[in-house]
Amino acid sequence: MGPRLQDWKQEINQCASLRDLEDIRIRLLGKSGEITQMLKNLGTLDAGQRREKGAEINQLKEGVRLCLEDRHALLAAQALDDKLAGEAVDVTLSSRPEAVGTLHPLTRTLEEITAYFVNAGFSVAEGSDIEDEEHNFTALNIPEHHPARQSHDTFYLNAPGMLLRTHTSPVQIRTMKATPPPIRILSLGRVYRSDFDATHTPMFHQVEGLVIDQGTHMGHLKSCIIDFLRHYFDIADLPLRFRPSFFPFTEPSAEVDIGCSREGNALKIGTGKDWLEILGCGMVHPKVLLNCGIDPDIYQGFAFGMGLDRITMLKYGLPDIRPFFEGDARWLKHYGFSPYFPAGA
Ligand code: PHE
């Protein structure tokens, strides 16, 4: 009987599936299984042999049963492991791996600039796209019939005095009227002017900064802008110049140029003898402060504004603004950024 049990045990231990194991169990212990049959055959023996043989077969049966039980536990555990592994969900994977969405270069720039200025203590102020003449022009010291009103190519709405804002500067007015100084805000958003070519679209984006405090002077304005532009273009010695200019709402006013070279069609920022205009800025005009109920004898401030689309185009070498707003998935796939590596991270 011994060798027989060995053979069966070996067969059981080599069995690789629960189904095959069940077949073995039926073949040995089932109603007409081999061992069951052996027990049935005991009846043909005489009493003495029956007792001896009976004990032997029962021992065999018990050995097989235990061996089957162990193997069953092992195979069942393995089957469960396989099942769990097969059903495992990798939560770090995209739920839509087929989706190849990207962040628009403008979104990237917006996030990057916001992160930079928030780090420098600015908070983000929001305005609305629909404005009135009072906030877009008058309070900014752009009187009626002033040529600046025409030069902005304003989209007027049917409602009297209402328009699509031509710059983000009305957010300065709304903030100064609503918040007592000190003020440090950044405002980013859509602006509108009737213009359309490779570098102008009727809707584009500006970023505006405003600082109002006591003792604020041109030096603060200069260091704020120099540090930002060197950071943004990632060129530590980016050449810059402040060129006197005019804006009705700042005095003195300046336009800032950065050093570049133009060879053929290639524009290179940071080297060369040419200059590229990048933003407008100045000390907030005392009249503007007064218009907002701030005493210019106590508070001074500076403001700057620039085109978000323009500085995005310059940084990434994009020659044409129009595709920014065409929603062409191929353009976005090529020029967009992975959302998994946010700006400023
Ligand atoms: N609002 C100006 C423009 O649209 C830019 C600017 C903002 C200039 C703030 C000076 C200060 O051109």
Boltz pocket constraint, residues with backbone or C-beta under 6 A from the ligand:
constraints:
  - pocket:
      binder: B
      contacts: [[A, 166], [A, 167], [A, 168], [A, 169], [A, 208], [A, 209], [A, 247], [A, 250], [A, 254], [A, 280], [A, 281], [A, 282], [A, 303], [A, 304], [A, 305], [A, 306]]
      max_distance: 6.0
